[in-house]
Amino acid sequence: MTGLPLIIVFVLAIVVMIVAISKYKIHPFLSIMSVSLILALLAGIPLGDIAGGIGAGFSGTFSSIGIVIILGALIGTILEQTGAALKLADMVVKLVGQKNPELAIELMGWVVSIPVFCDSGFVILDPIRRAMVRRTATSSVAMTVALSAGLYISHVFIPPTPGPIAAANTLGIGNNLLLVMGMGVAASILPLIAGLLFAKFIGKKVKSADETGSATETVKTYEELVAGYGKLPGGFNALAPIIVPIVLMAMGSIASMAGWTGIAFDLFNFLGKPVIALAVGTVFAVIQLATAQKMDNFYQLTNDTLKVTGPILFVTAAGGVLGKVIASSDMVTYITENAAVLGSVGIFFPFLLAAILKSAQGSSTVAITTTAGIVAPLLGAMGLDTPAKAALAVMAIGAGAMTVSHANDSYFWVVTNFGQMTPDQGYKTQTTLTLVLGLSAMVGIFILSLIF
């Protein structure tokens, strides 16, 4: 099958996959793999090549990105357990000032969610949010929305969060995570502003249970939170697991671009690889764990991390299979021959596709990895085949994967329940927020695309 009929079959396959995941609750891994196999058969890929293509697409993901995802998640788990995440939040408050509580909590979330999942990040920072609400007399809803915004933005834009890492790898820039991080920071600016303004606006319109007097939970002070960890790590120790990998990857890029030779190039080229850089970051995190005298928990922390990252890895690998099937079919050739149509949509195509997948099945990570697998063979047709353009495509996918969070998304329930809001209030706050974030982010990404 070729040409337009193949495009129609592809669209129907994506619809079937979305329905299978969202309505019939079939696991994304099974849904994506099944659709990939059916699409391969209908696309006319030789029967003898299908099994090998599926294996190549699946194993390729593990060989290139699996370790990076695991190490990034392990760093985040240790930061959570040692109180380093709380220390990072404290540093942000001191930087921003206590007179801007919504901005402070938003930036806290943005920093903490770089290595930590947004769901976990909200749980980690919610006690601080509640303590700040009591100390500053700020709207609880405004603080909830601001925290949710900060966490969500870096969750979809900035490695080592698994989604952006996986997307970067699928789109061929897995060894240039520094570029992706830089683009992620740039893409964060507009949604951070929009999220802050929306938080202040909606805080005047919606009142949560803790503001109406119907909440019963005791709010801990900041001092009580610190006491729960015994003693927080120092500023450098808290930052090192995040900053050191970034510096090493930066030095690796500099070594390549500057044309270094000899031992200096070999050393920084080695240390600048994402796997090695994150491994070094993990060493700093383990040192932090030892300093906190919690090495007895290291085995269990690692085991818990592997349990969390396992499903992500398998779904990511399944997305790689779908991308391999698309690349092996005649679809890419047909689209390339008609590139003018797709080129007219350009950077908005990955955004729209990710938004559809996100809204349909709930998981931002699934939306990111699946969209990346679909988009990867089409980058040339969309004019997104340079490293900078590919990084922008990762950002566009991330923006779509924010749009929107509702009842089929676990993060929706984390924010709603910890923010002591009803589901109806959740739609007014969290769902509307993610729409605002996605659209504002896409505006910024489009502006960046005009520059790069």
Secondary structure as UniProt FT lines:
FT   HELIX           3..22
FT   HELIX           28..42
FT   TURN            43..44
FT   HELIX           47..61
FT   HELIX           62..66
FT   HELIX           67..82
FT   HELIX           84..96
FT   TURN            98..99
FT   HELIX           101..112
FT   TURN            113..115
FT   HELIX           118..136
FT   HELIX           140..157
FT   TURN            159..160
FT   HELIX           162..170
FT   TURN            171..172
FT   TURN            174..175
FT   HELIX           177..202
FT   TURN            203..205
FT   HELIX           209..212
FT   HELIX           222..229
FT   HELIX           235..257
FT   TURN            258..259
FT   HELIX           262..271
FT   HELIX           274..291
FT   TURN            292..293
FT   HELIX           295..297
FT   HELIX           298..328
FT   HELIX           331..337
FT   HELIX           339..345
FT   TURN            346..347
FT   HELIX           348..361
FT   HELIX           364..375
FT   HELIX           376..378
FT   TURN            379..383
FT   HELIX           387..400
FT   TURN            401..402
FT   TURN            407..408
FT   HELIX           410..418
FT   TURN            419..420
FT   HELIX           423..426
FT   HELIX           427..431
FT   HELIX           432..451
//
